[in-house]
Amino acid sequence: MREIIEIDFREVNSSDMMLLYEWANDPITRAMSFNTTIISKTEHEKWFEKSLHSKNLYLFIIEINELNLPVGLIRIDEEGLLGISIDKQFRGLGLGSEILKKFIKYIKINNYIPKIEKIIALIKSENKASIVSFERAGFVEKGYSYFKGQACLNYHYSLR
Ligand SMILES: CC(C)(COP(=O)(O)OP(=O)(O)OC[C@H]1O[C@@H](n2cnc3c(N)ncnc32)[C@H](O)[C@@H]1OP(=O)(O)O)[C@@H](O)C(=O)NCCC(=O)NCCS
């Protein structure tokens, strides 16, 4: 399946607010985040407005095939911290690692965040699907650290 899927990215725009709200409150996504509480619509709206105009954070919709079907979100900040979530209907296909590989090429080609030397992912140790996806995409484990008071595995991808 993954061989025949075309993956592309586009920047998030104002029409994506509700889609991102739905994805943000997906139970697995919340459980694998560092803030596990359900996000209210007001909270989301505030975050979305701020993020849309932020110069430090880049949000991309992951699209597949010629239908430009939105299947997930990738975020990366100016320090190279990356987060990914895939719509629950498209999980379990091994798309995560293919998306990450393609995204690394995409940010290089489009010269997004030229100053960062590495991409960083902070992953809860129980998030096996994520660990496998990042490892397959070439990220290297750099041990544990604490983020928002919680232990997490650090994965790095060197861009130099
Ligand atoms: C993380 C995420 C992007 C991975 O997406 P995915 O590509 O659909 O992942 P898959 O379910 O296909 O799993 C990838 C691989 O991990 C393996 N895997 C999954 N759960 C596993 C487990 N408990 N133990 C061992 N391997 C496991 C799968 O078998 C698969 O390998 P295979 O292709 O050889 O079968 C997706 O699960 C997601 O969006 N999760 C919610 C948000 C999230 O956790 N984001 C990451 C935060 S760091």
The ligand as a Gaussian input file, in Angstrom:
#p B3LYP/6-31G(d) Opt

LIG

0 1
 C        2.960000       7.715000      15.421000
 C        2.207000       7.554000      14.118000
 C        2.461000       8.825000      13.264000
 C        2.758000       6.311000      13.397000
 O        1.945000       6.075000      12.302000
 P        1.858000       4.751000      11.405000
 O        2.791000       4.846000      10.271000
 O        0.432000       4.562000      11.095000
 O        2.397000       3.623000      12.376000
 P        2.074000       2.069000      12.242000
 O        0.904000       1.742000      13.105000
 O        2.034000       1.687000      10.812000
 O        3.345000       1.469000      12.977000
 C        4.645000       1.609000      12.424000
 C        5.382000       0.335000      12.729000
 O        5.454000       0.199000      14.147000
 C        5.051000      -1.086000      14.503000
 N        4.397000      -1.032000      15.812000
 C        3.251000      -0.409000      16.117000
 N        2.934000      -0.645000      17.404000
 C        3.913000      -1.441000      17.899000
 C        4.162000      -2.052000      19.165000
 N        3.333000      -1.876000      20.200000
 N        5.283000      -2.783000      19.313000
 C        6.134000      -2.965000      18.297000
 N        5.952000      -2.428000      17.056000
 C        4.859000      -1.681000      16.883000
 C        4.057000      -1.490000      13.457000
 O        3.909000      -2.897000      13.394000
 C        4.673000      -0.915000      12.199000
 O        5.640000      -1.808000      11.678000
 P        5.292000      -2.727000      10.376000
 O        5.109000      -1.712000       9.256000
 O        6.501000      -3.558000      10.238000
 O        4.038000      -3.438000      10.719000
 C        0.661000       7.370000      14.344000
 O        0.469000       6.219000      15.099000
 C       -0.029000       8.532000      15.042000
 O       -0.408000       9.507000      14.409000
 N       -0.201000       8.402000      16.376000
 C       -0.866000       9.422000      17.187000
 C       -0.018000      10.646000      17.383000
 C        1.394000      10.320000      17.829000
 O        1.627000       9.430000      18.646000
 N        2.352000      11.057000      17.274000
 C        3.767000      10.892000      17.561000
 C        4.145000      11.647000      18.765000
 S        5.890000      11.464000      19.055000

